[in-house]
Amino acid sequence: MIDTVRSEDGTPIVLERRGTGPVVVVVAGASNDRHGDEPLVAELAAEFSVVTYDRRGRGDSGDTAPYAVEREIEDLAAVVASIGEPVIVHGISSGGALALLAAASGVPMARLSVFEAPYRGEAEEVPEGYAAEMRDLVAADRWDDAAALFMTAAVGSPAEAVEEAKATPMWAELRSFAPTLVYDAFVMGDSKVPAQRLASIAIPVLVVNSNGSTDWLKTAAVVTAEAIPGAKQVQLDGEFHDVPAGRLAPELGAFYRES
């Protein structure tokens, strides 16, 4: 079922719901729309009613200037409010960071799980001015350069990996998300774990990471969980910034079923 809700500023946000059972709202990460996490959604939909939505500026949703992270929090609040029952939220990568900020801002959730919100420590800082540089590149219609900057500065890929990516079909999709890569940059802020804000979260939280990810992502998961009272943290077998849906979904389901 596809539906549209209106955010507080009037922006239309398109959502899709499938499956039956307790509701799980999935918040996509950078370079994804509501279809981007299909394997995980399909696994969860066997037991839960899974809601995916196009974050503003993506897919079928609208976009209202000027952008602010608070508007994206309001978008998620509108999606949650439209469901009319307690929901579980699962945030992926920078979508996990957004979901954490939403929970800290009081958006009602029964439970929250996040997969590898890409916070950084002192030794792995995203270059100062990254968000502003991304914004300027997009404003100048330099979308290829913006996508390349995302891969090197945010993901941590070497320059040669960018050149290899440009020769693949995935590059056109990545560059198409360039305007919203700016939004994710602002969601991440200075890329440090916002411990003071996260300390106010009073719902059960599960923080998940992959054992195949870089050390900074593993550390980020530990520090994120430590900042949230009572949060659990688990590391699963996987690749860089990815755990197969068939392995991740059972772990999430077990957490969602806890009383």
C-alpha positions as CSV (number, residue, x, y, z in Angstrom):
1,M,0.0,0.0,0.0
2,I,1.4,3.4,-1.0
3,D,0.3,6.6,0.8
4,T,1.3,10.2,1.1
5,V,1.5,12.2,4.4
6,R,2.2,15.9,4.8
7,S,5.1,17.0,7.0
8,E,4.7,20.0,9.3
9,D,6.0,22.4,6.6
10,G,3.6,20.9,4.0
11,T,6.1,18.7,2.2
12,P,4.5,15.5,0.8
13,I,6.2,12.4,2.0
14,V,5.5,9.2,0.2
15,L,5.4,5.9,2.2
16,E,4.9,2.3,1.3
17,R,3.6,-0.4,3.7
18,R,3.7,-4.2,3.3
19,G,3.3,-7.2,5.6
20,T,1.2,-7.5,8.7
21,G,2.1,-7.4,12.4
22,P,3.8,-4.8,14.6
23,V,4.9,-1.8,12.5
24,V,8.5,-1.2,11.7
25,V,9.4,2.1,10.0
26,V,12.7,1.9,8.0
27,V,14.7,5.1,7.6
28,A,17.1,4.8,4.6
29,G,20.6,6.0,4.6
30,A,22.5,8.1,2.0
31,S,22.0,7.3,-1.7
32,N,18.8,5.3,-1.1
33,D,15.1,5.9,-1.4
34,R,12.3,3.7,-0.1
35,H,13.2,0.9,-2.4
36,G,16.9,0.7,-1.5
37,D,16.8,-1.8,1.4
38,E,14.5,-4.3,-0.3
39,P,16.2,-7.5,0.9
40,L,15.9,-6.5,4.5
41,V,12.4,-5.2,4.1
42,A,11.3,-8.5,2.5
43,E,12.8,-10.5,5.4
44,L,11.1,-8.3,8.0
45,A,7.8,-8.3,6.2
46,A,7.4,-12.0,6.8
47,E,6.6,-11.1,10.5
48,F,6.1,-7.3,10.7
49,S,4.3,-4.6,8.9
50,V,7.2,-2.7,7.3
51,V,6.9,1.0,6.3
52,T,9.5,2.5,4.0
53,Y,9.4,6.1,2.9
54,D,11.1,8.5,0.6
55,R,13.0,10.9,2.7
56,R,12.5,14.5,1.4
57,G,14.1,15.2,-1.9
58,R,14.1,11.5,-2.9
59,G,11.9,9.3,-5.0
60,D,8.3,10.4,-5.0
61,S,8.5,12.8,-2.0
62,G,8.6,16.5,-2.2
63,D,11.3,18.9,-1.1
64,T,10.8,22.3,0.5
65,A,13.6,24.9,0.8
66,P,15.5,25.8,2.9
67,Y,16.7,22.4,4.2
68,A,17.2,21.8,7.9
69,V,17.7,18.6,9.8
70,E,14.7,19.5,12.0
71,R,12.5,19.3,8.8
72,E,13.6,15.7,8.3
73,I,12.8,14.9,12.0
74,E,9.3,16.4,11.3
75,D,9.0,14.2,8.2
76,L,9.6,11.0,10.3
77,A,7.2,12.3,13.0
78,A,4.6,12.7,10.3
79,V,5.1,9.2,9.1
80,V,4.9,7.8,12.6
81,A,1.8,9.9,13.4
82,S,0.0,8.6,10.3
83,I,0.3,5.0,11.5
84,G,-1.8,5.6,14.6
85,E,-0.1,3.0,16.8
86,P,3.2,2.5,18.6
87,V,6.0,1.9,16.0
88,I,9.4,0.4,15.9
89,V,12.0,2.3,13.9
90,H,15.1,1.0,12.2
91,G,17.6,3.5,10.8
92,I,20.4,2.6,8.4
93,S,23.7,4.4,8.3
94,S,23.0,8.2,8.2
95,G,19.4,7.2,8.4
96,G,20.3,5.7,11.8
97,A,21.8,9.0,12.9
98,L,18.6,10.7,11.8
99,A,16.4,8.2,13.7
100,L,18.6,8.7,16.8
101,L,18.1,12.5,16.6
102,A,14.4,12.0,16.1
103,A,14.1,9.7,19.2
104,A,16.1,12.3,21.2
105,S,13.7,15.0,20.0
106,G,10.7,13.1,21.3
107,V,9.3,11.4,18.1
108,P,7.3,8.6,19.7
109,M,8.8,5.1,19.2
110,A,8.3,1.8,21.0
111,R,11.8,0.6,20.1
112,L,14.7,1.8,17.9
113,S,17.4,-0.2,16.1
114,V,20.2,1.4,14.1
115,F,22.8,-0.1,11.8
116,E,26.2,1.7,11.7
117,A,25.4,5.3,12.1
118,P,28.7,6.6,10.6
119,Y,30.0,8.7,13.5
120,R,33.7,9.3,13.6
121,G,36.4,9.6,16.3
122,E,39.1,12.2,16.4
123,A,41.5,10.2,14.3
124,E,39.0,9.6,11.5
125,E,37.4,13.1,11.2
126,V,35.4,14.0,8.1
127,P,37.2,17.1,6.7
128,E,36.2,20.4,8.2
129,G,33.7,22.1,5.9
130,Y,32.6,18.9,4.2
131,A,28.8,19.7,4.3
132,A,29.4,23.3,3.0
133,E,31.6,22.0,0.2
134,M,29.0,19.4,-0.7
135,R,26.3,22.1,-0.8
136,D,28.4,24.3,-3.0
137,L,29.2,21.5,-5.5
138,V,25.5,20.7,-5.9
139,A,24.6,24.3,-6.2
140,A,27.1,24.5,-9.1
141,D,25.6,21.4,-10.7
142,R,28.8,19.5,-10.1
143,W,27.0,16.3,-9.1
144,D,29.8,14.0,-10.1
145,D,32.2,15.9,-7.9
146,A,29.8,15.8,-5.1
147,A,29.4,12.0,-5.4
148,A,33.1,11.6,-5.5
149,L,33.5,13.8,-2.4
150,F,30.9,11.7,-0.6
151,M,32.8,8.5,-1.4
152,T,36.2,9.8,-0.3
153,A,35.4,12.1,2.6
154,A,32.3,10.4,4.1
155,V,32.7,6.7,3.1
156,G,36.5,6.8,3.3
157,S,37.1,5.2,-0.2
158,P,40.5,5.8,-1.9
159,A,40.5,8.0,-5.0
160,E,41.1,4.9,-7.3
161,A,37.9,3.3,-6.0
162,V,36.0,6.4,-7.1
163,E,37.4,6.1,-10.6
164,E,36.4,2.4,-10.7
165,A,32.9,3.3,-9.5
166,K,32.5,5.9,-12.3
167,A,32.9,3.0,-14.8
168,T,30.0,1.1,-13.3
169,P,26.2,1.4,-13.7
170,M,25.9,2.3,-10.0
171,W,27.6,5.7,-10.6
172,A,24.6,7.2,-12.3
173,E,22.4,6.3,-9.4
174,L,24.8,7.6,-6.8
175,R,25.2,11.0,-8.6
176,S,21.4,11.3,-8.9
177,F,21.3,11.4,-5.1
178,A,23.8,14.3,-4.9
179,P,21.4,16.9,-3.7
180,T,20.3,14.7,-0.7
181,L,23.9,13.7,0.0
182,V,24.1,17.3,1.2
183,Y,21.2,16.6,3.6
184,D,22.9,13.6,5.0
185,A,26.0,15.6,5.5
186,F,24.1,18.1,7.7
187,V,22.4,15.2,9.6
188,M,25.9,13.9,10.5
189,G,27.0,17.4,11.6
190,D,30.6,17.2,12.8
191,S,30.3,13.4,12.7
192,K,31.0,13.0,16.4
193,V,28.6,10.9,18.5
194,P,26.1,13.5,19.9
195,A,26.3,11.9,23.4
196,Q,24.6,14.6,25.3
197,R,21.5,14.4,23.0
198,L,21.5,10.6,22.9
199,A,21.6,10.4,26.7
200,S,18.0,11.6,26.7
201,I,16.6,8.6,24.8
202,A,14.5,6.6,27.1
203,I,13.3,3.7,24.8
204,P,15.0,0.4,24.2
205,V,17.7,0.8,21.5
206,L,19.8,-1.8,19.7
207,V,23.0,-0.7,17.9
208,V,24.2,-3.1,15.2
209,N,27.5,-3.2,13.3
210,S,29.3,-5.6,10.9
211,N,32.6,-7.3,11.8
212,G,33.6,-6.6,8.2
213,S,33.5,-2.9,8.6
214,T,36.4,-0.5,9.3
215,D,37.6,0.1,12.9
216,W,36.0,3.5,13.0
217,L,32.5,2.1,12.2
218,K,33.0,-0.6,14.9
219,T,34.1,2.0,17.4
220,A,31.2,4.3,16.5
221,A,28.7,1.5,17.3
222,V,30.3,1.0,20.7
223,V,30.4,4.7,21.6
224,T,26.8,5.2,20.3
225,A,25.5,2.4,22.5
226,E,27.4,3.7,25.5
227,A,25.8,7.1,25.1
228,I,22.2,5.8,25.3
229,P,21.0,4.5,28.7
230,G,20.4,0.8,28.6
231,A,21.2,0.4,24.9
232,K,22.4,-2.9,23.5
233,Q,25.2,-3.3,21.0
234,V,25.8,-6.4,18.8
235,Q,28.3,-7.2,16.1
236,L,27.3,-9.5,13.3
237,D,29.2,-11.3,10.5
238,G,29.2,-9.2,7.4
239,E,31.1,-7.1,4.9
240,F,32.0,-3.4,4.9
241,H,29.0,-1.4,6.1
242,D,26.7,-4.4,5.3
243,V,25.2,-7.5,7.0
244,P,23.2,-9.9,4.8
245,A,19.5,-9.4,5.3
246,G,19.1,-13.1,6.2
247,R,21.5,-12.6,9.1
248,L,20.4,-9.1,10.2
249,A,16.6,-9.6,10.1
250,P,16.5,-12.4,12.8
251,E,18.6,-10.3,15.1
252,L,16.3,-7.3,14.7
253,G,13.2,-9.5,15.0
254,A,14.4,-10.9,18.3
255,F,14.9,-7.4,19.7
256,Y,11.5,-6.2,18.4
257,R,9.7,-9.1,20.1
258,E,11.3,-8.4,23.5
259,S,8.7,-7.4,26.1
